[in-house]
Amino acid sequence: MAKPPLSMKPTGWFQVAWSDEISAGDVRRMTYFGTEMVAWRARSGALSVMDAYCEHLGAHLGFGGHVDGEVIECPFHGWQWDRDGHNVRIPYEKRPNRGRRIRTYPVIERNESIYLWHDIERRAPYFEVPDVFADFGDGSSAADYHPRATLVRERLELHPQYVLENGVDFAHFTFVHKTPIVPVFTRHDFAEPVSYVDFTITFQGAEGQSIEDVHSGVRAINGGLGVAVTKSWGMIDNRTITAVTPVDDSTCDVRFSVYIGRTTGSDPAKAEARARDFAQEIIRQFTQDVHIWQHQRYSDPPALSPREFQGFTAIRTWSTQFYPDGRGGSAAELRAADLSSKTSRE
């Protein structure tokens, strides 16, 4: 399995589960960024994600560890750890071990999802996870949409940046999805860690004529490399959430959610069935993209056409801020390249 040329440990928010997958009292094993972790929900409902191994003698908390009220208890010797990773009880001692702490990660629940903040420099989060409803400023909520449809694909050999770049790729609709849609971009805003891309829809006719549909469009909000939410209107009113999370140095988990807007004056059962069909069609098209991404090679520099240049250049420049080395490659590889270059000069 080939290692992608881009660092698989970028900074940002990344989805590690859906909220309803972890109930109060649950302990869930997971591996992300090459690290064994556990997510657990206290009896109060508060969620924590921490490294998986007890600081006492290294037992894995995901194999027999259990929630006791607001703490997680190690299955080996009963040491208890709170949501901040502090040892709060050793059952056979008068005092806990105040000098040891399990690493914990900032987490937030939004979009019916659980997001983890990853930063190898351990900085606090400095931007927000976009909200698939609130952040579009139109007063909508989940009540205006049918229940979501979802897709999960685990351990695919791809990189989050491949997925984000799809948001500025106007030409792939004709060839990947076999549709006459050609996006016309009206906004590329990559000034901040949360970026925005807007486009309207043009239909390419059989004889090459273009028909602009000013009443249909898409707005995308990218929360770093890990989370993108979209609002689409016109043909089918829908919202989507795309989340790509590195598992190790070669693979990512991909999660995708679709909400279809409710319509008035329709038979509820028929409306629900149509919404399910629309959602499955959007998921089907998304899987077509996934098939490309998981067999894609990162091309740097890419051979861009004149019309592609602005969008791809903007998003690749924006993406570099999320990598530990600030340039997009892994720090180890870049150091090796720098040393090799220095040796050749000498």
C-alpha positions as CSV (number, residue, x, y, z in Angstrom):
1,M,0.0,0.0,0.0
2,A,1.6,3.3,-1.1
3,K,1.8,6.2,1.3
4,P,0.3,9.4,-0.1
5,P,2.8,12.2,-0.7
6,L,0.7,14.6,1.5
7,S,1.0,14.4,5.3
8,M,-1.7,12.2,6.9
9,K,-1.6,14.1,10.1
10,P,-3.1,17.5,9.2
11,T,-4.5,19.9,11.8
12,G,-8.3,20.4,12.1
13,W,-11.6,18.9,13.0
14,F,-12.3,15.3,11.8
15,Q,-15.4,13.1,12.3
16,V,-14.8,9.9,14.3
17,A,-18.4,8.7,14.7
18,W,-22.0,9.7,14.5
19,S,-23.5,10.8,17.8
20,D,-26.1,8.0,18.0
21,E,-23.4,5.4,17.7
22,I,-22.2,6.1,21.3
23,S,-24.9,6.0,24.0
24,A,-24.4,6.9,27.7
25,G,-22.2,4.3,29.3
26,D,-20.6,3.1,26.0
27,V,-16.9,2.7,25.3
28,R,-15.9,2.6,21.7
29,R,-12.5,1.6,20.3
30,M,-11.2,3.6,17.3
31,T,-7.9,4.3,15.5
32,Y,-7.2,7.6,13.9
33,F,-4.0,9.4,12.9
34,G,-2.1,6.1,13.7
35,T,-3.2,6.3,17.3
36,E,-5.3,3.9,19.3
37,M,-8.1,5.8,21.0
38,V,-11.3,5.3,23.0
39,A,-14.5,7.4,22.9
40,W,-16.8,7.1,25.9
41,R,-19.9,8.7,27.1
42,A,-20.5,9.5,30.7
43,R,-23.8,8.8,32.4
44,S,-24.5,12.5,32.2
45,G,-24.2,12.3,28.4
46,A,-20.8,14.1,28.2
47,L,-18.5,12.6,25.6
48,S,-14.7,12.1,25.8
49,V,-12.1,10.9,23.4
50,M,-8.7,9.9,24.8
51,D,-5.7,7.7,24.0
52,A,-6.6,4.1,24.6
53,Y,-4.0,2.9,27.1
54,C,-4.1,3.2,30.9
55,E,-1.2,5.1,32.3
56,H,-0.8,2.6,35.1
57,L,0.5,-0.5,33.3
58,G,-0.8,0.0,29.8
59,A,-4.0,-1.9,29.6
60,H,-6.3,-1.0,26.7
61,L,-9.4,0.7,28.0
62,G,-11.3,-0.4,24.9
63,F,-11.1,-4.1,26.0
64,G,-13.1,-4.4,29.2
65,G,-12.9,-0.8,30.4
66,H,-16.3,0.5,31.5
67,V,-18.0,3.8,32.4
68,D,-18.7,4.4,36.1
69,G,-20.8,7.5,36.3
70,E,-18.6,10.3,35.1
71,V,-15.3,8.3,34.8
72,I,-13.9,5.4,32.9
73,E,-12.4,2.5,34.8
74,C,-9.5,0.4,33.7
75,P,-10.3,-3.4,33.5
76,F,-6.9,-4.3,34.8
77,H,-6.6,-2.8,38.3
78,G,-9.7,-0.5,38.5
79,W,-7.9,2.8,38.2
80,Q,-10.4,5.5,37.3
81,W,-9.8,8.4,34.9
82,D,-11.9,11.5,34.4
83,R,-12.9,13.3,31.2
84,D,-9.7,15.4,31.3
85,G,-7.6,12.2,31.5
86,H,-6.7,12.7,35.2
87,N,-6.4,9.7,37.5
88,V,-9.1,10.3,40.2
89,R,-9.1,7.0,42.0
90,I,-6.9,4.0,42.8
91,P,-9.2,1.5,44.6
92,Y,-6.4,0.1,46.9
93,E,-4.7,3.5,47.7
94,K,-5.8,6.5,49.7
95,R,-4.8,9.0,46.9
96,P,-4.9,8.9,43.1
97,N,-1.8,9.4,41.0
98,R,-1.9,13.1,40.3
99,G,1.3,13.0,38.2
100,R,0.0,10.9,35.3
101,R,-2.6,11.8,32.7
102,I,-4.0,10.1,29.6
103,R,-4.0,12.4,26.6
104,T,-7.5,13.6,25.7
105,Y,-8.7,15.4,22.6
106,P,-11.1,18.3,22.1
107,V,-14.4,17.0,20.8
108,I,-17.6,18.6,19.7
109,E,-21.0,17.2,18.7
110,R,-22.6,18.9,15.7
111,N,-24.5,17.8,12.6
112,E,-25.5,14.6,14.6
113,S,-21.8,13.8,14.5
114,I,-18.8,13.6,16.8
115,Y,-15.7,15.6,15.7
116,L,-12.2,15.4,17.2
117,W,-9.7,18.2,17.0
118,H,-6.3,16.9,15.9
119,D,-3.1,18.9,16.0
120,I,0.4,17.3,16.5
121,E,1.5,20.6,18.2
122,R,-1.4,20.2,20.6
123,R,-2.8,23.7,20.1
124,A,-6.3,24.5,21.1
125,P,-8.9,24.6,18.3
126,Y,-8.8,27.9,16.3
127,F,-11.8,27.5,14.0
128,E,-15.2,26.0,14.3
129,V,-16.9,22.9,12.7
130,P,-19.4,24.3,10.1
131,D,-23.1,23.6,11.0
132,V,-25.0,22.1,8.0
133,F,-28.1,24.2,8.9
134,A,-27.2,27.2,11.1
135,D,-24.1,28.4,9.1
136,F,-26.0,29.1,5.9
137,G,-28.0,31.8,7.7
138,D,-31.3,31.0,6.2
139,G,-33.1,30.1,9.4
140,S,-33.5,26.4,8.4
141,S,-33.2,23.5,10.8
142,A,-33.3,19.7,10.7
143,A,-37.1,19.9,11.1
144,D,-37.3,21.3,7.5
145,Y,-35.6,18.2,6.1
146,H,-36.3,14.5,6.0
147,P,-34.1,12.2,8.2
148,R,-30.6,11.9,6.9
149,A,-29.3,9.1,4.7
150,T,-25.6,8.1,5.4
151,L,-22.7,6.3,3.9
152,V,-19.5,5.0,5.6
153,R,-16.5,3.7,3.7
154,E,-13.6,2.6,6.0
155,R,-9.8,2.5,5.4
156,L,-9.8,3.8,1.8
157,E,-6.4,4.6,0.3
158,L,-7.0,8.3,-0.3
159,H,-6.3,11.7,1.3
160,P,-8.7,14.4,2.6
161,Q,-7.3,17.0,0.2
162,Y,-8.4,14.9,-2.8
163,V,-12.0,15.2,-1.6
164,L,-11.8,19.0,-0.9
165,E,-10.4,19.6,-4.3
166,N,-13.5,18.1,-5.8
167,G,-15.3,21.3,-4.7
168,V,-13.6,23.4,-7.3
169,D,-13.6,20.8,-10.1
170,F,-16.3,21.9,-12.5
171,A,-15.3,19.6,-15.3
172,H,-15.8,16.2,-13.6
173,F,-19.6,16.3,-13.6
174,T,-19.8,15.4,-17.3
175,F,-17.3,12.6,-17.2
176,V,-17.8,11.0,-13.7
177,H,-21.5,11.5,-13.2
178,K,-22.6,11.6,-16.9
179,T,-24.7,14.7,-16.3
180,P,-25.0,17.9,-18.4
181,I,-24.3,20.1,-15.4
182,V,-21.4,22.6,-15.6
183,P,-20.9,24.7,-12.4
184,V,-20.2,28.4,-12.9
185,F,-18.3,29.6,-9.8
186,T,-19.4,32.8,-8.3
187,R,-17.2,32.8,-5.2
188,H,-13.9,31.3,-4.1
189,D,-13.1,32.6,-0.6
190,F,-10.0,31.0,0.9
191,A,-9.0,33.8,3.2
192,E,-9.6,31.9,6.5
193,P,-9.3,28.3,7.8
194,V,-13.1,28.0,7.1
195,S,-13.5,28.6,3.3
196,Y,-16.4,29.1,1.0
197,V,-17.2,28.1,-2.6
198,D,-20.4,29.1,-4.4
199,F,-21.6,28.2,-7.8
200,T,-24.7,28.4,-10.0
201,I,-25.7,25.7,-12.4
202,T,-25.4,25.7,-16.2
203,F,-26.8,22.9,-18.4
204,Q,-24.8,21.9,-21.4
205,G,-27.2,21.1,-24.3
206,A,-26.7,18.3,-26.8
207,E,-25.6,20.8,-29.5
208,G,-23.2,22.6,-27.2
209,Q,-25.4,25.4,-26.1
210,S,-25.4,26.5,-22.5
211,I,-28.5,27.2,-20.5
212,E,-28.0,29.0,-17.2
213,D,-30.3,28.1,-14.4
214,V,-30.1,31.1,-12.0
215,H,-32.5,29.5,-9.6
216,S,-30.2,26.5,-8.9
217,G,-26.9,26.6,-7.1
218,V,-24.6,25.2,-4.4
219,R,-22.8,26.8,-1.5
220,A,-20.0,24.8,0.2
221,I,-18.4,25.6,3.6
222,N,-15.1,23.8,4.2
223,G,-14.0,23.5,7.8
224,G,-10.4,22.8,7.2
225,L,-9.6,19.6,5.4
226,G,-11.8,17.3,7.4
227,V,-15.4,18.6,7.1
228,A,-17.4,20.1,4.3
229,V,-21.1,21.0,4.4
230,T,-23.1,22.1,1.4
231,K,-26.5,23.6,0.7
232,S,-28.0,22.9,-2.7
233,W,-31.2,24.5,-4.0
234,G,-33.3,24.6,-7.2
235,M,-33.5,21.1,-8.7
236,I,-33.4,19.2,-5.3
237,D,-33.2,21.1,-2.1
238,N,-30.6,19.2,0.0
239,R,-27.8,19.5,2.5
240,T,-24.8,17.3,2.6
241,I,-21.9,16.7,5.0
242,T,-18.6,15.1,3.8
243,A,-16.1,14.0,6.4
244,V,-12.7,12.4,5.7
245,T,-10.5,11.3,8.6
246,P,-7.0,9.8,8.4
247,V,-6.7,6.4,10.0
248,D,-3.0,5.8,9.4
249,D,-0.3,6.9,7.0
250,S,-2.1,5.4,4.0
251,T,-5.9,5.3,4.6
252,C,-8.9,7.3,5.6
253,D,-12.5,6.7,6.7
254,V,-15.1,8.6,4.6
255,R,-18.5,9.5,6.0
256,F,-21.2,11.2,4.0
257,S,-24.7,12.5,5.1
258,V,-27.6,13.7,3.0
259,Y,-30.7,15.7,4.0
260,I,-33.5,16.2,1.5
261,G,-35.8,19.2,2.0
262,R,-39.4,18.6,2.9
263,T,-42.1,19.8,0.5
264,T,-45.6,21.1,1.3
265,G,-48.9,19.8,0.0
266,S,-47.6,16.3,-0.7
267,D,-48.7,12.9,0.5
268,P,-46.4,12.3,3.4
269,A,-45.7,8.6,2.5
270,K,-44.9,9.5,-1.2
271,A,-42.8,12.5,-0.1
272,E,-40.8,10.3,2.2
273,A,-40.2,7.7,-0.5
274,R,-39.1,10.4,-3.0
275,A,-36.8,11.8,-0.5
276,R,-35.2,8.4,0.1
277,D,-34.8,8.0,-3.7
278,F,-33.2,11.4,-4.1
279,A,-30.8,10.8,-1.2
280,Q,-29.7,7.5,-2.6
281,E,-29.1,9.1,-6.0
282,I,-26.9,11.7,-4.3
283,I,-25.0,9.0,-2.4
284,R,-24.6,7.0,-5.7
285,Q,-23.0,9.9,-7.3
286,F,-20.8,10.5,-4.3
287,T,-19.6,6.8,-4.5
288,Q,-18.6,7.5,-8.1
289,D,-16.3,10.3,-6.8
290,V,-15.0,7.9,-4.1
291,H,-14.0,5.4,-6.7
292,I,-11.8,8.0,-8.4
293,W,-10.3,9.3,-5.2
294,Q,-9.2,5.9,-3.9
295,H,-7.2,5.2,-7.0
296,Q,-5.9,8.7,-7.5
297,R,-2.3,9.8,-7.5
298,Y,-1.6,13.2,-6.1
299,S,-0.2,15.2,-9.0
300,D,2.1,18.1,-8.0
301,P,2.3,20.3,-9.9
302,P,-0.9,19.4,-11.7
303,A,-1.4,20.0,-15.5
304,L,-4.2,22.5,-15.1
305,S,-6.2,24.0,-18.0
306,P,-6.7,27.8,-18.0
307,R,-10.2,27.5,-16.6
308,E,-9.1,25.2,-13.8
309,F,-6.1,27.3,-12.7
310,Q,-7.8,29.8,-10.3
311,G,-9.8,27.3,-8.3
312,F,-7.2,24.6,-7.9
313,T,-4.4,27.0,-7.2
314,A,-6.5,28.7,-4.5
315,I,-7.5,25.6,-2.7
316,R,-4.0,24.1,-2.8
317,T,-2.5,27.2,-1.4
318,W,-5.2,27.3,1.3
319,S,-4.6,23.7,2.2
320,T,-0.9,24.1,3.1
321,Q,-1.8,25.9,6.4
322,F,-3.2,22.6,7.9
323,Y,0.0,20.6,7.5
324,P,2.6,20.3,10.2
325,D,5.4,21.5,7.9
326,G,3.4,24.3,6.3
327,R,4.1,22.9,2.8
328,G,1.9,19.9,2.4
329,G,4.3,17.0,2.5
330,S,5.4,15.1,5.6
331,A,8.0,16.8,7.7
332,A,10.2,13.7,7.6
333,E,10.1,13.4,3.9
334,L,10.9,17.1,3.4
335,R,13.8,17.0,5.8
336,A,15.2,14.0,4.0
337,A,14.8,15.9,0.7
338,D,16.5,18.9,2.1
339,L,19.4,16.8,3.4
340,S,19.7,15.1,0.1
341,S,19.8,18.4,-1.7
342,K,22.4,19.8,0.7
343,T,24.6,16.7,0.2
344,S,24.4,17.0,-3.6
345,R,25.4,20.7,-3.4
346,E,28.5,19.8,-1.3
